[in-house]
């Protein structure tokens, strides 16, 4: 089962998707379903009988976020560690330590209201010269720190700004239209075995593929459960949270994301998150 949000007229509606059919829910928020003891049962109990079921395909899904904080983890794949070391020679030792240390790198990526909806534009910073998308499995976390589902996240980043000084990481990663999430949340029990899940990135420019790459979650250096455990130390999430788990796909140094590009991120068991770039 998958959960999502759609907009009809001036109203947003929570929905669940199963067997190619979209069911509208009576729940006022998607979090109301996600944070239930049994989200799948809660979704089925909340079906709005006055709203006919629809075949999947014609809907424009919103980011499946209500008021959760959006966090991110870094240097969780060896490829990301190497890329960080290459972009910031003077701080290479710190990225190596973060990769192997018990404590992960965690940072607040965005409040819910700043998340970009699927099919809406993400941005490259005007004061950056080297920007990339970062395709990431995103954990959907309840207030009790339970992983209730998985979705797709794009942690758009300015590698030149972070490479200049690691202390500039918030400016490199936290800015307007730098985070997109969606289109759907796959409930934990419906997700394929994570070690077998592929993540794929395709960047199109002028109608042709400018870059494509893939990795698998088997390359993730930390378990999702460990990341959530660290995230929950000394902090509360009364509205739940989402946690982007890092990227294992890094375009070559010569590549720079540009306005007019389209970024497609596909993750097995979830779907494809697509955004144009401005």
N, C-alpha and C positions, 0 to 999 in steps of 0.2 A: 504493500500500500504506500501511496505517496500523498503528501499534503501540500497545499499551495494557497495562493490568494489571487483572485481576479477582481477586476473592476467592471461593474455594470452601471452605466450612467454616472451618478455621483457617489455611488456606494461601493465599498470594498467588501468582498465576501470570501470567507474561508471555504475551501473545497477539499475533497479527497478524490484521488484518481485510482481506479482499480479496473483491470481488464479493459483498458481503453475507453473507460467511461468516467466522466466528471460529475461528481455529486456535490451540490451546494449544501452547506451546513448552516444551522441556525446559530451556531456559536458566534459571539460578537467579535472574538479575536482568534487567530490561529493558535496563539499561546495557550488559550483555554483548553485546546485539544492536546497540544504537545506536552503540557505539564500535568495532564491527567495520569492517574496510576497506570492505565492501559490506554494509550493514545488511539490504537486501532479500534478498540471497543467504543471509546468516547466519540470517535468520528462517526461510526455507524449509528450510534444512538442520537447523534445530532443532525442527521440528514433532514433537510427541509423538504417535506413532502409536497409543498406548494411550488417548488422549483423543479421542473422536469430535469432528469438526467440528460447530459449532452455527450455526444461522441467527442473524444479528445482530438484536438487539431485546430479548432478555430479560435481558441482562447488566447488572450495576451496575458501571460502571467506576470504578476508583480513580484518584487522581492519578497520571499516568505518570512518577513521580519515584522515584529510588532514594536516592542520597546526594549528589546534585548541589547546589551552592549556587544560590540563586535571586537574581538581580540584576535591576535595573530601570533604565531610562533615562527621563529627564524632558525636557519642553519640546522634543519632537521633531516636534510638529505646531503650525502657527500658532494653531489654536484653543486649544491648551493654553497656549501662550505668552500669549495675550490673557487667558485665565482666571487665570493666575498673576499677571499684572500687575494685574488687577482686584481680586484678593483681598489683595494685599500692595502697596499703593500706594508705601510707602517703599522697597521693593526692586524696583520695576518695571524699573529699568535693568539689574539683574543678570539677570533672566529674558530680557530682550531680547538681552543679550550671550551668554547660554548658547545661545539659539536659533540665533544666527548664527556663533558661535565654532567653530573646528575641533574643540576638545575638548568632548565631550558631558557632560551631567550623568549620572553613574552612581552607584548606591547599592545596598548589599546589602539585599534585601527580606526574605529568609527563609532559614533552613536547611531542608533537605528535610523534616525531621520536623514542621515547623510548617505545611506546606502543607495546605490544606483540600481534601478530596476533592470531586468533583462531587456535587451533590445534598445535600451537608452544609452546615451554616450558616456563613456569614461573619458578622462582627460590625461594629457601629459602636461606637466608643469611648464609654464612659459619661461621660467628661469632655469630649466634643466636642459642638458644637451644629450643625455643618454638615459632613455626611459624604456622600461620593459613591463609586460604583463607578467604576473606570477600565478599560474593555475594551481589551485589548492583544494584538497578535500577539506570540507568545513564541517565541524562537529556541531550538532544542535544539542544544547545542554539545558537541562531543567534547573529550577532553583535548588533542588537537592543534589546537584552536580551529577546527574545521571545522563549518559549519552542516549538521547531518545531518537536521534535520526542523523542523517548526513545530507549535505547539499554541496553545491559548487561555489567557490569563492575566487575572485580575481583581486589580488593584492598588488595593484599597480604601483610601481616603484621607480624612483629616479636614482639610478646607480651612480651617476657622477656626483650627486650631492652627498650620498652616504659614503662614497669612496673618498671624498675630500676629507671627511672626518666622521668617524662612527657616531659621534655625539649629535650629528645632524640627522640621525635616523628618523626622528619624528617628522622633520620637514621633507625627507625623502619619501616617506610612506603615508603620511597623514595630511591630506589636503583635499580640496573640493573634487568630487567625482573620482576618487582614487580607489573606491571599493565597490564592487558589484557582487551580488549574491543571487542564486536561484538556478533554474526557475522553480524547481520543486524540491521538497524534502522527502527522501526515502526513509521510512521508519526503520529503526535498527534491525528489527526481526526480518525485514524484507530485503535487506542489503546483501549482496553476494559476499563471500569470504573475502575480507579486505586484502589479504596478501595476493589475491588473484585479480584485483581490480586495476584496470589500466586508466591512466590519466593522459589525455591527448590535447595538445595545443596546436591550433592552426591560425596563422595570421595572414590575412589576405590584403593585397595592395594592388589597386588598379585592375581588379578582376583575376589576378594570379596569386599563387601562394608565395609569400615572401619568406615565411619560415614555418616549419612544422616539426614537432618533436613529441616524444612520449616517454612515460616512465610507468612504473607500477608501484603500488603501495607497499610491496615487499621491500622497496628501497628506503622506506621511511625508517629513520634511525630511532625513533621513539614511539612507544605505543600510544594510541589515543587516550587510553585510561591514565597513563602517566602524565600526559600533558594536562588533562583535566584536573588531576590531583594537585599538580603544581599551581595551576590557575586558581584553584579554590583555597590556597593557603592564605589566610589573613585577609580574605575579601569575600563579600557576600554578593549574590546575584538574585535578588528577589524577583526580577523579571526574566530570569534565565540569561543565557549568553550563547554566542556563537564563536567558535574558535577555528580560524584558518590554520592549517597544520604545517605550512611551509611548502616550498616548491622544489621539485626535482628536475624541472625543465628550465634551462637558461639559454636564451638565444646567444649566438656568438657575439664577441665584443663589438664587432662592426655593425651590429644591428641596432637600430634605434626606432622605437615605436613612433609613428607619425600620424598627424591628423589625416583622416580619410581611410585609415586602416580599419579592418574588422577583425576582432579577436573572438575565436570560437574555442571554448574549453569544454571537453567532453569527459565525463567520468562514468565508467561502467556501473550500471545499476541505478543511475540518477538521470542522466540526459546531457543536454548541451546548453551552456550559458554563452550567449552571443551578445557582443556589444560593439558598436562603432566607436571610433576614437576621434576626439576633437581637441 
